[in-house]
Amino acid sequence: MAKTKQGTKIEFLGGNNEYRIGANSILIEHSENGEEPKRIMLDVGALFPPDWVHYDAALPDMSSYFPNPYNQVTEPVDGLFITHCHEDHIGALVYLSAAKYELPKEYTSGFTRDFIMSQMHKNNIPEEFVPEIATVKQSDTIAIADNLKVSPFNVSHSTGGALGFHVLTTVDGKNNAGLVFSGDYHLGKVPFGEGFDEEAYKEFIRDKFVSHIFVDSTSATMSADNVVTFDQAVANTVRELEKHKEKQVFSAVIARSVQNLAIDLKAAKDTGRTVLIAGAGLKQTFNILQKRVKDNDPKVLEIFGIEDGQRFNFEDFVYKASDVERADPQAYLSKYPPEQRYMIISGAFAEDKEGRKSCLVLMSEQNKATVDAKGKVKGKGQSGHPVFTVDNNTLFMLRQRPIESINGDKHRALVSRLQALGSTVVLNGDTLDTKYQRTGHANKAETEKFIRLTIENCANSKELLSGKQPLYIVAIHGDAEQLKANEENFKREPAKTMFCLNTDQIMITPDKCEKIAGKSFDEQQWICIEAHSMRGYGANDIFIFDMCDKHFIKQDNLFTIVNVSVKANRKAEKENNYRINKAIEKAKELEEQGISASNIEIRRQVRGDKKGAKIDRYTYEEIKNLRDSKPKSKSKARYKRGGREEY
């Protein structure tokens, strides 16, 4: 992107995709009087590639924005502003850090910060590549420069701590661009966190200059029917549970959608069931939720029916809540009969990659089960989940609506397999009476209301309403169909619309606003990541970074990481040796597949040491030498793992 001589330039790096959703990222560059531009980026997300691609994630090539070992930085970014913690908005952060990109300071909510840091730790990111993250709130203003300032505001979404942003730029001390970015949002109330409050937003926008509004388009093609509130979703869920009192319950939830997780927690408590949190991502979210929820939060006390003055404790209805990582599913099943079970599991998107299949998919692959006269399940066979069993005494609550471009066909096949095993499957319907959660995105009416609230209450409201000053509305976050549908919704507003896809740019000067020619969409390159696990579902140990074209066809290998997590405890020597050997075997396999040994880095993280986690980095040759130089154990005992015996 050429240097901005005078004004503000906006480039859509990802998120406004041709045929998929994800990889949300917008670059804003501002300069005046020919000075070196200042740049910020809103969100740095990952895209979920189509099923026919072997990659797990893709992100726009950002080599020119952040210092890295692969390219010279030509357009350095001065700050990252993150709306919320969903993968399509933060997913690229961990991948870029893992691949040795040096990210600038990030600004986001406390909940999102905790989740990003948890992801960095989980993926063994070396400390030098973990970015600084500042927490911000609605009353803050962050000055990147005297002529570029950013102010966050609270919005409601399916996860916690979601933010929108107002960006103000000036030229010669006068307002140039006033940009309102909704992020992913809706206007309803949320059980956890601040969420959107109409009066608070009016107060926030009252002194803000507005020239452009960028609005989430995810639900633009959905029905405009009224959405359910949290209380209605809980009531509908409880009603379904009452119809199946004798059955064990499985609810598949998007791991980071804490607001929808709350529906399950409340419904389980109201029906006297005990929750088991199953799945690494869900445990991660639940732990962050517990950290962010205060005992005396009146909203939380009201949600869970705790009288004022009483101590709120998840332990009352969540199995092993204080140490959810150690919650053993087998022990849970032994302790609670089916009618008391409420298991919240992974698999809302039918994730079925070999080696990292979700809980829901594994259960659906069970052989047909039968029940004998004593009620004992028979016929599980070799397939299926190692602990959970599906039978005619099982209720599945599949509350996440399928997204056709991500999991439409897989979701339908999954439902059929579960039903064939005799279970009852309840889907999130299209009418008020059958919805068990609300979407995290604004419907048509909420979009119109958000735009109206902004126009009618901003500092330059009179100029916008009279037409004296132009207003531009831009659809963001969606595929081409969703973006066009949202643009249709704007045409009744006193505003001009701009339809933008990835690589499109908008130039705003004191005199005019126009779309300008950027690089061709066909020339856009993507960094694609192939992730593997050596330990099964719940952790990624291997990351392969490739440079690809817009069709996700490999052009070159950038970098490959093999992670090894070992324990400081000397008694775990055999386990540690096993993991190191597995890492070496995988590195050798990758080299044989054509990946240069110089591109392979093996990271060993030592956990459990009194001084904290320590990360060592080795080349392929170095870690082989490390292993070969270790003294041989005198013990003849065998270490068994995954059906294999290691000495």
C-alpha positions in Angstrom: 0.0 0.0 0.0 1.6 3.3 -1.1 2.4 6.0 1.4 -0.6 8.1 2.4 0.3 11.7 1.5 -2.7 13.4 3.2 -5.7 11.7 4.8 -6.8 8.2 5.9 -6.6 5.0 4.0 -8.5 1.9 4.9 -7.6 -1.5 3.4 -9.6 -4.7 3.8 -7.0 -7.5 4.4 -9.5 -10.2 5.3 -13.0 -10.7 6.5 -14.7 -9.4 3.4 -14.1 -12.6 1.6 -15.3 -13.7 -1.8 -17.1 -16.9 -0.6 -16.2 -17.6 3.0 -16.2 -15.9 6.4 -13.2 -15.3 8.6 -9.7 -13.8 8.7 -11.1 -10.5 9.8 -8.5 -7.8 9.6 -8.7 -4.1 8.6 -5.7 -1.9 8.2 -6.0 1.9 8.8 -3.2 4.2 7.7 -3.2 8.0 8.4 -0.7 10.8 7.5 -0.7 14.5 6.9 1.7 16.9 5.2 3.7 14.0 3.8 4.8 12.7 7.2 5.5 9.0 7.7 2.1 7.4 8.2 0.8 5.9 11.4 -0.9 2.5 11.1 -3.3 0.5 13.2 -4.9 -2.9 12.5 -8.4 -3.9 13.8 -8.5 -7.6 14.5 -6.0 -10.2 13.2 -8.1 -13.3 12.6 -7.8 -16.7 10.9 -10.0 -18.1 8.2 -11.4 -21.7 8.1 -10.4 -23.1 4.7 -12.9 -25.3 2.8 -13.0 -29.0 3.4 -11.1 -29.9 0.3 -8.0 -28.0 1.6 -5.7 -29.9 4.0 -4.9 -26.7 5.9 -6.5 -25.9 9.3 -6.3 -22.1 9.1 -5.4 -19.3 6.7 -4.5 -15.7 7.2 -3.6 -12.9 4.8 0.1 -12.5 4.2 1.1 -9.8 6.7 4.9 -10.0 6.1 5.1 -6.4 5.2 3.5 -5.2 8.5 5.4 -6.9 11.3 9.1 -7.6 11.7 9.8 -11.3 10.7 12.6 -13.5 9.3 11.0 -13.8 5.9 10.5 -10.4 4.4 11.5 -6.8 4.9 8.9 -4.7 6.7 7.7 -1.8 4.5 4.5 -0.7 6.3 5.0 -1.2 10.1 1.9 -1.2 12.2 1.9 0.8 15.5 -1.0 -0.9 17.3 -3.5 -3.8 17.2 -7.0 -3.3 18.4 -8.9 -6.6 19.0 -12.7 -6.7 19.2 -13.1 -10.2 20.8 -11.6 -13.6 21.3 -13.2 -15.7 18.5 -10.8 -17.5 16.1 -11.8 -15.5 13.1 -10.7 -12.3 14.9 -7.7 -13.4 17.0 -6.6 -16.7 15.4 -3.7 -15.2 13.4 -2.0 -13.7 16.6 -0.8 -17.1 17.9 0.2 -18.3 14.4 2.2 -15.2 13.6 3.9 -15.3 17.0 4.7 -19.0 16.6 6.3 -18.2 13.2 8.5 -15.4 14.8 6.6 -12.4 13.7 7.1 -9.5 16.2 3.6 -8.0 16.9 3.1 -4.5 18.2 1.2 -3.6 21.4 -2.4 -4.9 21.5 -5.5 -3.2 23.0 -8.5 -5.2 24.0 -10.8 -6.2 26.9 -9.6 -8.1 30.0 -11.5 -11.3 28.9 -10.0 -11.3 25.5 -6.5 -10.5 26.9 -6.8 -13.6 29.2 -7.8 -15.8 26.3 -5.0 -14.6 24.0 -2.4 -15.1 26.8 -3.9 -18.6 27.4 -3.5 -19.5 23.8 0.1 -18.2 23.7 0.9 -20.4 26.7 -0.9 -23.4 25.3 1.0 -23.3 22.1 4.5 -22.9 23.7 5.1 -19.4 22.2 8.5 -18.1 23.3 8.3 -15.1 25.6 10.1 -12.8 23.2 7.3 -13.2 20.7 4.4 -12.8 23.1 3.0 -9.3 22.4 2.3 -6.7 25.1 -1.5 -6.5 25.7 -3.2 -3.5 27.3 -6.7 -3.8 28.6 -9.1 -1.0 27.7 -12.6 0.0 28.5 -15.4 2.2 27.1 -14.3 5.4 28.7 -10.7 5.2 27.4 -9.1 6.9 24.4 -5.8 5.6 23.0 -3.7 8.2 21.2 -1.5 6.4 18.6 -0.6 9.9 17.5 -2.0 13.4 17.9 -3.9 12.9 14.7 -5.0 9.2 15.2 -7.0 8.3 18.3 -9.0 5.1 19.1 -11.9 4.7 21.6 -13.5 1.4 22.5 -17.1 0.8 23.3 -19.0 -2.2 24.7 -21.1 -4.5 22.5 -22.9 -7.7 23.1 -21.7 -10.9 21.5 -21.7 -14.7 22.2 -18.4 -14.4 24.0 -17.3 -12.1 26.8 -15.7 -8.7 26.7 -16.6 -7.9 23.1 -15.8 -4.3 21.9 -16.4 -2.0 19.0 -14.1 0.9 18.1 -14.4 4.5 17.1 -11.3 5.8 15.2 -10.8 9.5 14.8 -8.2 11.0 12.4 -7.5 14.7 11.9 -5.7 16.9 9.3 -4.4 20.3 10.4 -6.3 19.9 13.6 -9.6 19.4 11.9 -11.7 16.2 11.8 -10.9 14.1 8.7 -12.4 10.7 9.4 -14.7 9.4 12.2 -14.9 5.7 11.8 -17.3 3.5 13.8 -16.6 -0.3 13.7 -19.3 -2.4 15.3 -17.2 -5.6 15.5 -19.3 -8.7 15.9 -22.3 -7.5 17.9 -25.9 -7.5 18.8 -27.9 -5.2 21.0 -29.4 -7.7 23.5 -28.4 -8.2 27.1 -25.7 -10.7 28.0 -25.2 -12.7 31.3 -21.5 -12.1 31.6 -19.5 -8.9 31.1 -20.7 -5.4 30.2 -22.4 -5.9 26.8 -24.2 -3.2 24.9 -26.2 -0.6 26.8 -28.2 1.9 24.8 -27.9 4.8 27.2 -24.2 4.2 27.7 -23.6 4.1 24.0 -25.5 7.4 23.4 -23.3 9.0 26.0 -20.1 7.4 24.4 -20.9 8.6 20.9 -22.2 12.1 21.9 -18.8 13.8 21.5 -17.6 11.6 18.6 -17.3 12.9 15.0 -18.7 10.2 12.6 -18.2 10.0 8.9 -18.3 6.2 8.3 -20.0 3.2 10.0 -18.7 -0.3 9.4 -21.3 -2.9 10.3 -21.1 -6.7 10.9 -22.9 -8.6 8.2 -22.9 -12.2 9.5 -26.7 -12.5 10.0 -27.7 -10.2 7.1 -29.2 -13.1 5.2 -31.1 -14.6 8.1 -34.7 -14.2 9.1 -35.5 -10.9 10.7 -37.7 -12.6 13.3 -37.2 -11.5 16.9 -34.3 -13.3 18.6 -34.6 -15.0 22.0 -33.3 -13.4 25.1 -31.0 -15.2 27.6 -34.0 -16.0 29.9 -36.1 -17.3 27.0 -33.2 -19.5 25.8 -32.8 -21.0 29.3 -36.6 -21.5 29.6 -36.7 -23.3 26.2 -33.8 -25.5 27.2 -35.3 -26.4 30.6 -38.6 -27.3 28.8 -36.7 -29.7 26.6 -34.9 -31.2 29.6 -38.2 -31.8 31.4 -39.5 -33.7 28.4 -36.4 -36.1 28.7 -35.9 -36.3 32.4 -34.5 -39.8 32.3 -31.8 -39.1 29.7 -28.2 -38.0 29.9 -27.6 -34.7 28.1 -24.8 -33.6 25.8 -24.7 -30.0 24.6 -22.2 -29.0 21.9 -21.0 -25.4 22.4 -18.5 -23.3 20.6 -15.7 -23.2 23.1 -15.2 -19.4 23.3 -18.9 -18.5 23.3 -19.2 -18.0 27.0 -22.6 -16.3 26.9 -24.1 -19.5 25.3 -22.1 -21.6 27.8 -24.0 -19.7 30.5 -27.3 -21.0 29.1 -26.2 -24.5 29.8 -24.9 -23.7 33.2 -28.2 -22.0 34.2 -30.4 -24.8 32.7 -28.4 -27.5 34.4 -28.7 -25.7 37.8 -32.4 -25.1 37.4 -33.0 -28.8 36.6 -30.8 -30.2 39.4 -28.2 -31.7 37.0 -24.4 -31.5 37.5 -22.3 -30.2 34.6 -19.2 -31.9 33.2 -17.0 -29.6 31.1 -15.4 -31.8 28.5 -13.0 -30.6 25.9 -9.7 -28.6 26.2 -11.2 -25.4 24.6 -14.3 -25.4 26.8 -12.1 -25.9 29.9 -10.0 -23.0 28.9 -13.0 -20.8 28.5 -14.6 -21.9 31.7 -11.4 -21.2 33.7 -11.2 -17.7 32.2 -14.9 -17.2 33.0 -14.3 -18.2 36.7 -11.3 -15.8 36.8 -13.4 -12.9 35.5 -16.5 -13.5 37.6 -16.5 -11.8 41.0 -18.4 -13.3 43.9 -20.4 -10.1 44.5 -21.3 -9.4 40.8 -25.1 -8.7 41.2 -25.7 -9.8 37.6 -24.2 -13.2 38.2 -26.0 -13.6 41.5 -29.3 -12.8 39.8 -28.7 -15.2 36.9 -28.0 -18.2 39.2 -30.5 -17.4 41.8 -28.0 -16.7 44.6 -29.4 -14.5 47.4 -27.6 -11.2 48.1 -24.8 -11.9 50.6 -24.4 -15.5 49.8 -21.2 -16.7 48.1 -21.4 -17.7 44.5 -19.6 -20.9 43.7 -19.6 -22.9 40.5 -18.7 -26.0 42.5 -22.4 -26.3 43.5 -23.3 -27.5 40.0 -20.1 -28.0 38.0 -18.1 -31.2 38.5 -14.6 -30.3 39.8 -15.1 -26.7 38.9 -12.1 -25.5 40.9 -9.8 -27.9 39.0 -11.7 -28.6 35.8 -8.6 -29.8 34.0 -8.6 -32.9 36.2 -12.3 -33.6 35.9 -12.2 -37.3 34.9 -15.2 -38.2 32.7 -15.1 -41.9 33.8 -15.3 -40.8 37.5 -18.1 -38.4 36.6 -20.1 -41.1 34.9 -19.6 -43.5 37.8 -20.8 -40.9 40.3 -23.9 -39.5 38.5 -26.8 -41.5 37.0 -28.0 -40.5 33.5 -30.8 -38.3 34.8 -28.3 -36.1 36.7 -25.8 -35.7 33.9 -25.3 -32.6 31.8 -22.1 -32.8 29.6 -21.0 -29.7 27.7 -18.8 -31.0 24.9 -16.8 -29.8 21.9 -18.0 -30.3 18.3 -20.4 -27.5 17.5 -18.8 -27.2 14.0 -18.4 -31.0 13.6 -14.6 -30.8 13.7 -13.4 -34.1 12.3 -9.7 -33.9 11.4 -7.9 -37.1 12.0 -6.1 -37.1 15.3 -8.1 -34.1 16.6 -11.7 -35.1 16.2 -14.1 -33.4 18.4 -16.0 -35.2 21.2 -19.3 -35.0 19.3 -17.8 -36.5 16.1 -16.1 -39.4 18.0 -19.4 -40.2 19.7 -21.2 -40.2 16.3 -18.7 -42.8 15.0 -19.7 -45.3 17.6 -20.8 -48.7 16.4 -24.6 -49.3 16.8 -25.2 -49.9 20.5 -27.7 -52.2 22.1 -28.9 -52.5 25.7 -29.4 -55.8 27.4 -32.1 -56.7 29.9 -30.1 -55.2 32.8 -29.7 -51.9 31.0 -26.0 -52.5 30.2 -24.8 -51.0 26.9 -23.3 -53.5 24.5 -21.9 -53.2 21.0 -19.6 -50.2 21.4 -16.8 -51.9 19.5 -13.5 -50.3 18.4 -14.9 -47.0 17.2 -16.5 -44.1 19.0 -15.5 -42.0 22.0 -13.3 -43.8 24.6 -15.6 -42.9 27.5 -19.0 -41.6 26.4 -21.6 -43.9 24.9 -24.5 -43.0 22.7 -27.8 -44.9 23.1 -31.6 -44.4 23.2 -31.2 -42.9 26.7 -29.2 -39.9 25.3 -30.3 -36.4 24.4 -28.1 -34.1 22.2 -28.7 -30.4 22.3 -27.2 -29.1 19.0 -27.8 -25.4 19.5 -25.3 -23.9 17.0 -26.9 -23.3 13.6 -24.8 -24.8 10.7 -22.8 -22.4 8.6 -23.1 -23.8 5.1 -19.6 -22.7 3.9 -18.0 -24.2 7.0 -19.9 -27.2 8.2 -23.3 -27.5 6.5 -22.9 -31.0 5.0 -20.8 -32.3 7.9 -23.4 -31.1 10.4 -26.3 -32.9 8.6 -24.3 -36.1 8.3 -23.4 -35.9 12.0 -27.0 -35.6 13.0 -28.0 -38.6 11.0 -25.3 -40.7 12.6 -26.3 -39.7 16.1 -30.0 -40.5 15.4 -29.1 -43.8 13.9 -27.5 -44.8 17.2 -30.9 -44.3 18.9 -30.3 -40.9 20.5 -32.7 -37.9 20.5 -31.2 -34.9 18.7 -32.7 -31.4 19.2 -31.7 -28.7 16.8 -31.8 -24.9 17.3 -34.9 -23.9 15.3 -36.0 -21.0 13.3 -38.9 -19.9 15.5 -39.0 -18.4 19.0 -40.3 -21.5 20.7 -37.5 -23.8 19.5 -34.5 -21.6 19.9 -32.0 -22.7 22.6 -29.6 -19.8 22.1 -29.4 -16.6 20.2 -27.0 -15.8 17.5 -24.1 -13.5 18.5 -24.8 -11.2 15.5 -27.3 -8.4 14.9 -30.3 -9.1 12.8 -31.7 -6.5 10.4 -33.7 -4.6 13.0 -30.7 -4.3 15.3 -28.5 -3.2 12.5 -30.9 -0.4 11.6 -31.2 0.6 15.3 -27.4 0.7 15.8 -27.0 2.9 12.7 -29.8 5.2 13.8 -28.4 5.5 17.4 -25.1 6.5 16.0 -26.4 9.0 13.5 -28.9 10.6 15.9 -26.5 11.0 18.9 -23.0 11.7 17.5 -21.4 15.1 17.7 -22.2 16.0 14.1 -25.7 14.6 14.1 -27.4 17.7 12.6 -25.0 17.8 9.6 -25.5 14.1 8.9 -29.3 14.2 9.2 -29.6 17.3 7.0 -27.3 15.9 4.4 -24.8 18.8 4.8 -22.1 16.2 5.5 -22.0 12.8 3.7 -22.2 9.6 5.7 -20.9 6.3 4.4 -22.0 2.9 5.6 -19.8 -0.2 4.8 -20.7 -3.8 5.3 -17.9 -5.9 6.9 -17.4 -9.5 8.1 -19.1 -11.8 5.7 -19.0 -13.4 2.3 -20.1 -11.6 -0.8 -23.8 -12.6 -0.4 -24.0 -11.4 3.2 -22.2 -8.2 2.4 -24.6 -7.4 -0.4 -27.6 -8.3 1.7 -26.5 -5.9 4.4 -25.8 -3.2 1.9 -29.5 -3.5 0.8 -30.5 -2.9 4.4 -28.6 0.5 4.4 -30.3 2.0 1.4 -33.2 3.5 3.4 -30.7 5.4 5.6 -29.6 8.9 4.8 -26.2 7.6 3.7 -24.1 6.4 0.8 -23.1 2.7 0.7 -19.7 1.3 -0.3 -19.4 -2.4 -1.3 -15.9 -3.7 -0.4 -14.1 -7.0 -0.7 -10.6 -8.1 0.4 -7.8 -5.9 -1.1 -10.3 -3.0 -1.7 -9.2 0.3 -0.3 -11.0 3.5 0.8 -9.2 6.9 0.8 -10.6 9.7 2.9 -9.4 13.2 2.6 -10.8 16.5 3.8 -12.4 17.0 0.3 -13.7 13.5 -0.6 -14.1 9.8 0.1 -13.5 7.2 -2.7 -12.6 3.7 -3.4 -9.2 3.4 -4.9 -7.4 0.7 -6.9 -5.3 -1.6 -4.8 -3.6 -4.8 -5.7 -5.8 -7.4 -7.5 -7.8 -9.8 -5.4 -6.3 -12.6 -7.5 -2.8 -11.5 -6.3 -3.7 -11.8 -2.6 -1.4 -14.3 -0.9 -2.3 -16.3 2.2 -0.2 -17.9 5.0 -1.8 -21.3 5.5 -1.2 -23.4 8.6 -1.4 -27.1 8.8 -1.6 -28.2 12.5 -1.2 -31.7 13.9 -1.3 -33.3 17.3 1.0 -36.0 18.6 -1.1 -36.4 21.7 -4.7 -36.5 20.4 -7.4 -33.9 20.5 -7.0 -30.8 22.6 -3.5 -29.7 21.7 -1.5 -28.8 18.7 2.2 -29.9 18.7 3.1 -29.3 15.0 2.6 -26.2 12.9 3.5 -26.1 9.2 3.4 -22.6 7.7 3.1 -22.4 3.9 2.7 -19.4 1.6 -0.3 -20.0 -0.7 -2.3 -18.3 -3.4 -5.9 -17.3 -3.1 -6.9 -20.9 -3.9 -4.8 -22.2 -0.9 -2.4 -23.9 -3.3 1.1 -24.1 -1.8 3.9 -21.9 -3.2 6.6 -22.3 -0.5 7.2 -23.5 3.0 7.9 -20.7 5.4 8.5 -22.3 8.8 7.7 -25.5 10.7 7.5 -26.0 14.5 7.4 -29.3 16.4 6.5 -28.6 20.1 7.5 -30.9 22.9 6.2 -30.4 26.5 8.2 -32.2 29.2 7.9 -32.2 33.0 10.4 -30.9 35.5 9.7 -33.9 37.7 12.6 -36.4 37.4 10.2 -39.3 37.8 8.7 -38.4 34.4 12.0 -39.1 32.5 10.5 -42.0 30.5 7.5 -39.8 29.5 9.8 -37.0 28.5 12.1 -39.2 26.5 9.0 -40.6 24.7 7.9 -37.1 23.7 11.3 -36.1 22.5 11.6 -39.2 20.4 8.2 -38.6 18.9 9.2 -35.0 18.1 12.4 -36.2 16.4 10.5 -38.9 14.4 8.1 -36.2 13.2 10.8 -33.8 12.3 12.5 -36.5 10.3 9.2 -37.4 8.6 8.7 -33.7 7.7 12.2 -33.5 6.2 11.5 -36.6 4.1 8.4 -34.9 2.8 10.5 -32.1 1.4 10.5 -29.5 4.2 14.0 -28.1 4.6 15.7 -29.1 7.9 16.7 -25.5 8.3 13.0 -24.5 8.5 12.2 -27.0 11.3 12.5 -25.7 14.9 11.8 -28.0 17.8 10.6 -26.3 21.0 10.8 -28.0 24.3 8.7 -26.5 27.1 9.5 -27.6 30.7 6.4 -27.5 32.9 6.2 -27.9 36.6 9.5 -26.2 37.5 9.4 -24.0 40.6 10.8 -21.1 38.4 7.9 -21.5 36.0 7.7 -22.8 32.5 10.9 -22.7 30.5 11.1 -22.9 26.7 14.2 -24.2 24.9 14.5 -24.0 21.1 16.5 -26.5 19.0 17.2 -27.2 15.4 16.5 -30.8 14.2 20.2 -31.7 14.6 20.6 -30.1 18.1 17.8 -32.0 19.6 19.0 -35.3 18.2 22.4 -34.6 19.8 20.7 -33.7 23.1 18.9 -37.0 23.1 22.0 -39.1 22.2 24.1 -37.4 24.9 21.6 -38.2 27.7 22.7 -41.0 30.0 20.8 -44.3 29.5 18.4 -45.3 32.2 19.4 -48.4 34.1 15.7 -49.3 34.6 14.4 -52.1 32.5 10.8 -51.1 33.1 8.7 -50.5 30.1 6.7 -47.3 29.5 3.5 -48.0 27.7 1.6 -45.3 25.8 -1.1 -45.5 23.1 -0.7 -49.3 22.7 3.1 -49.0 22.1 5.9 -50.0 24.5 9.0 -47.7 24.9 12.2 -48.5 26.8 
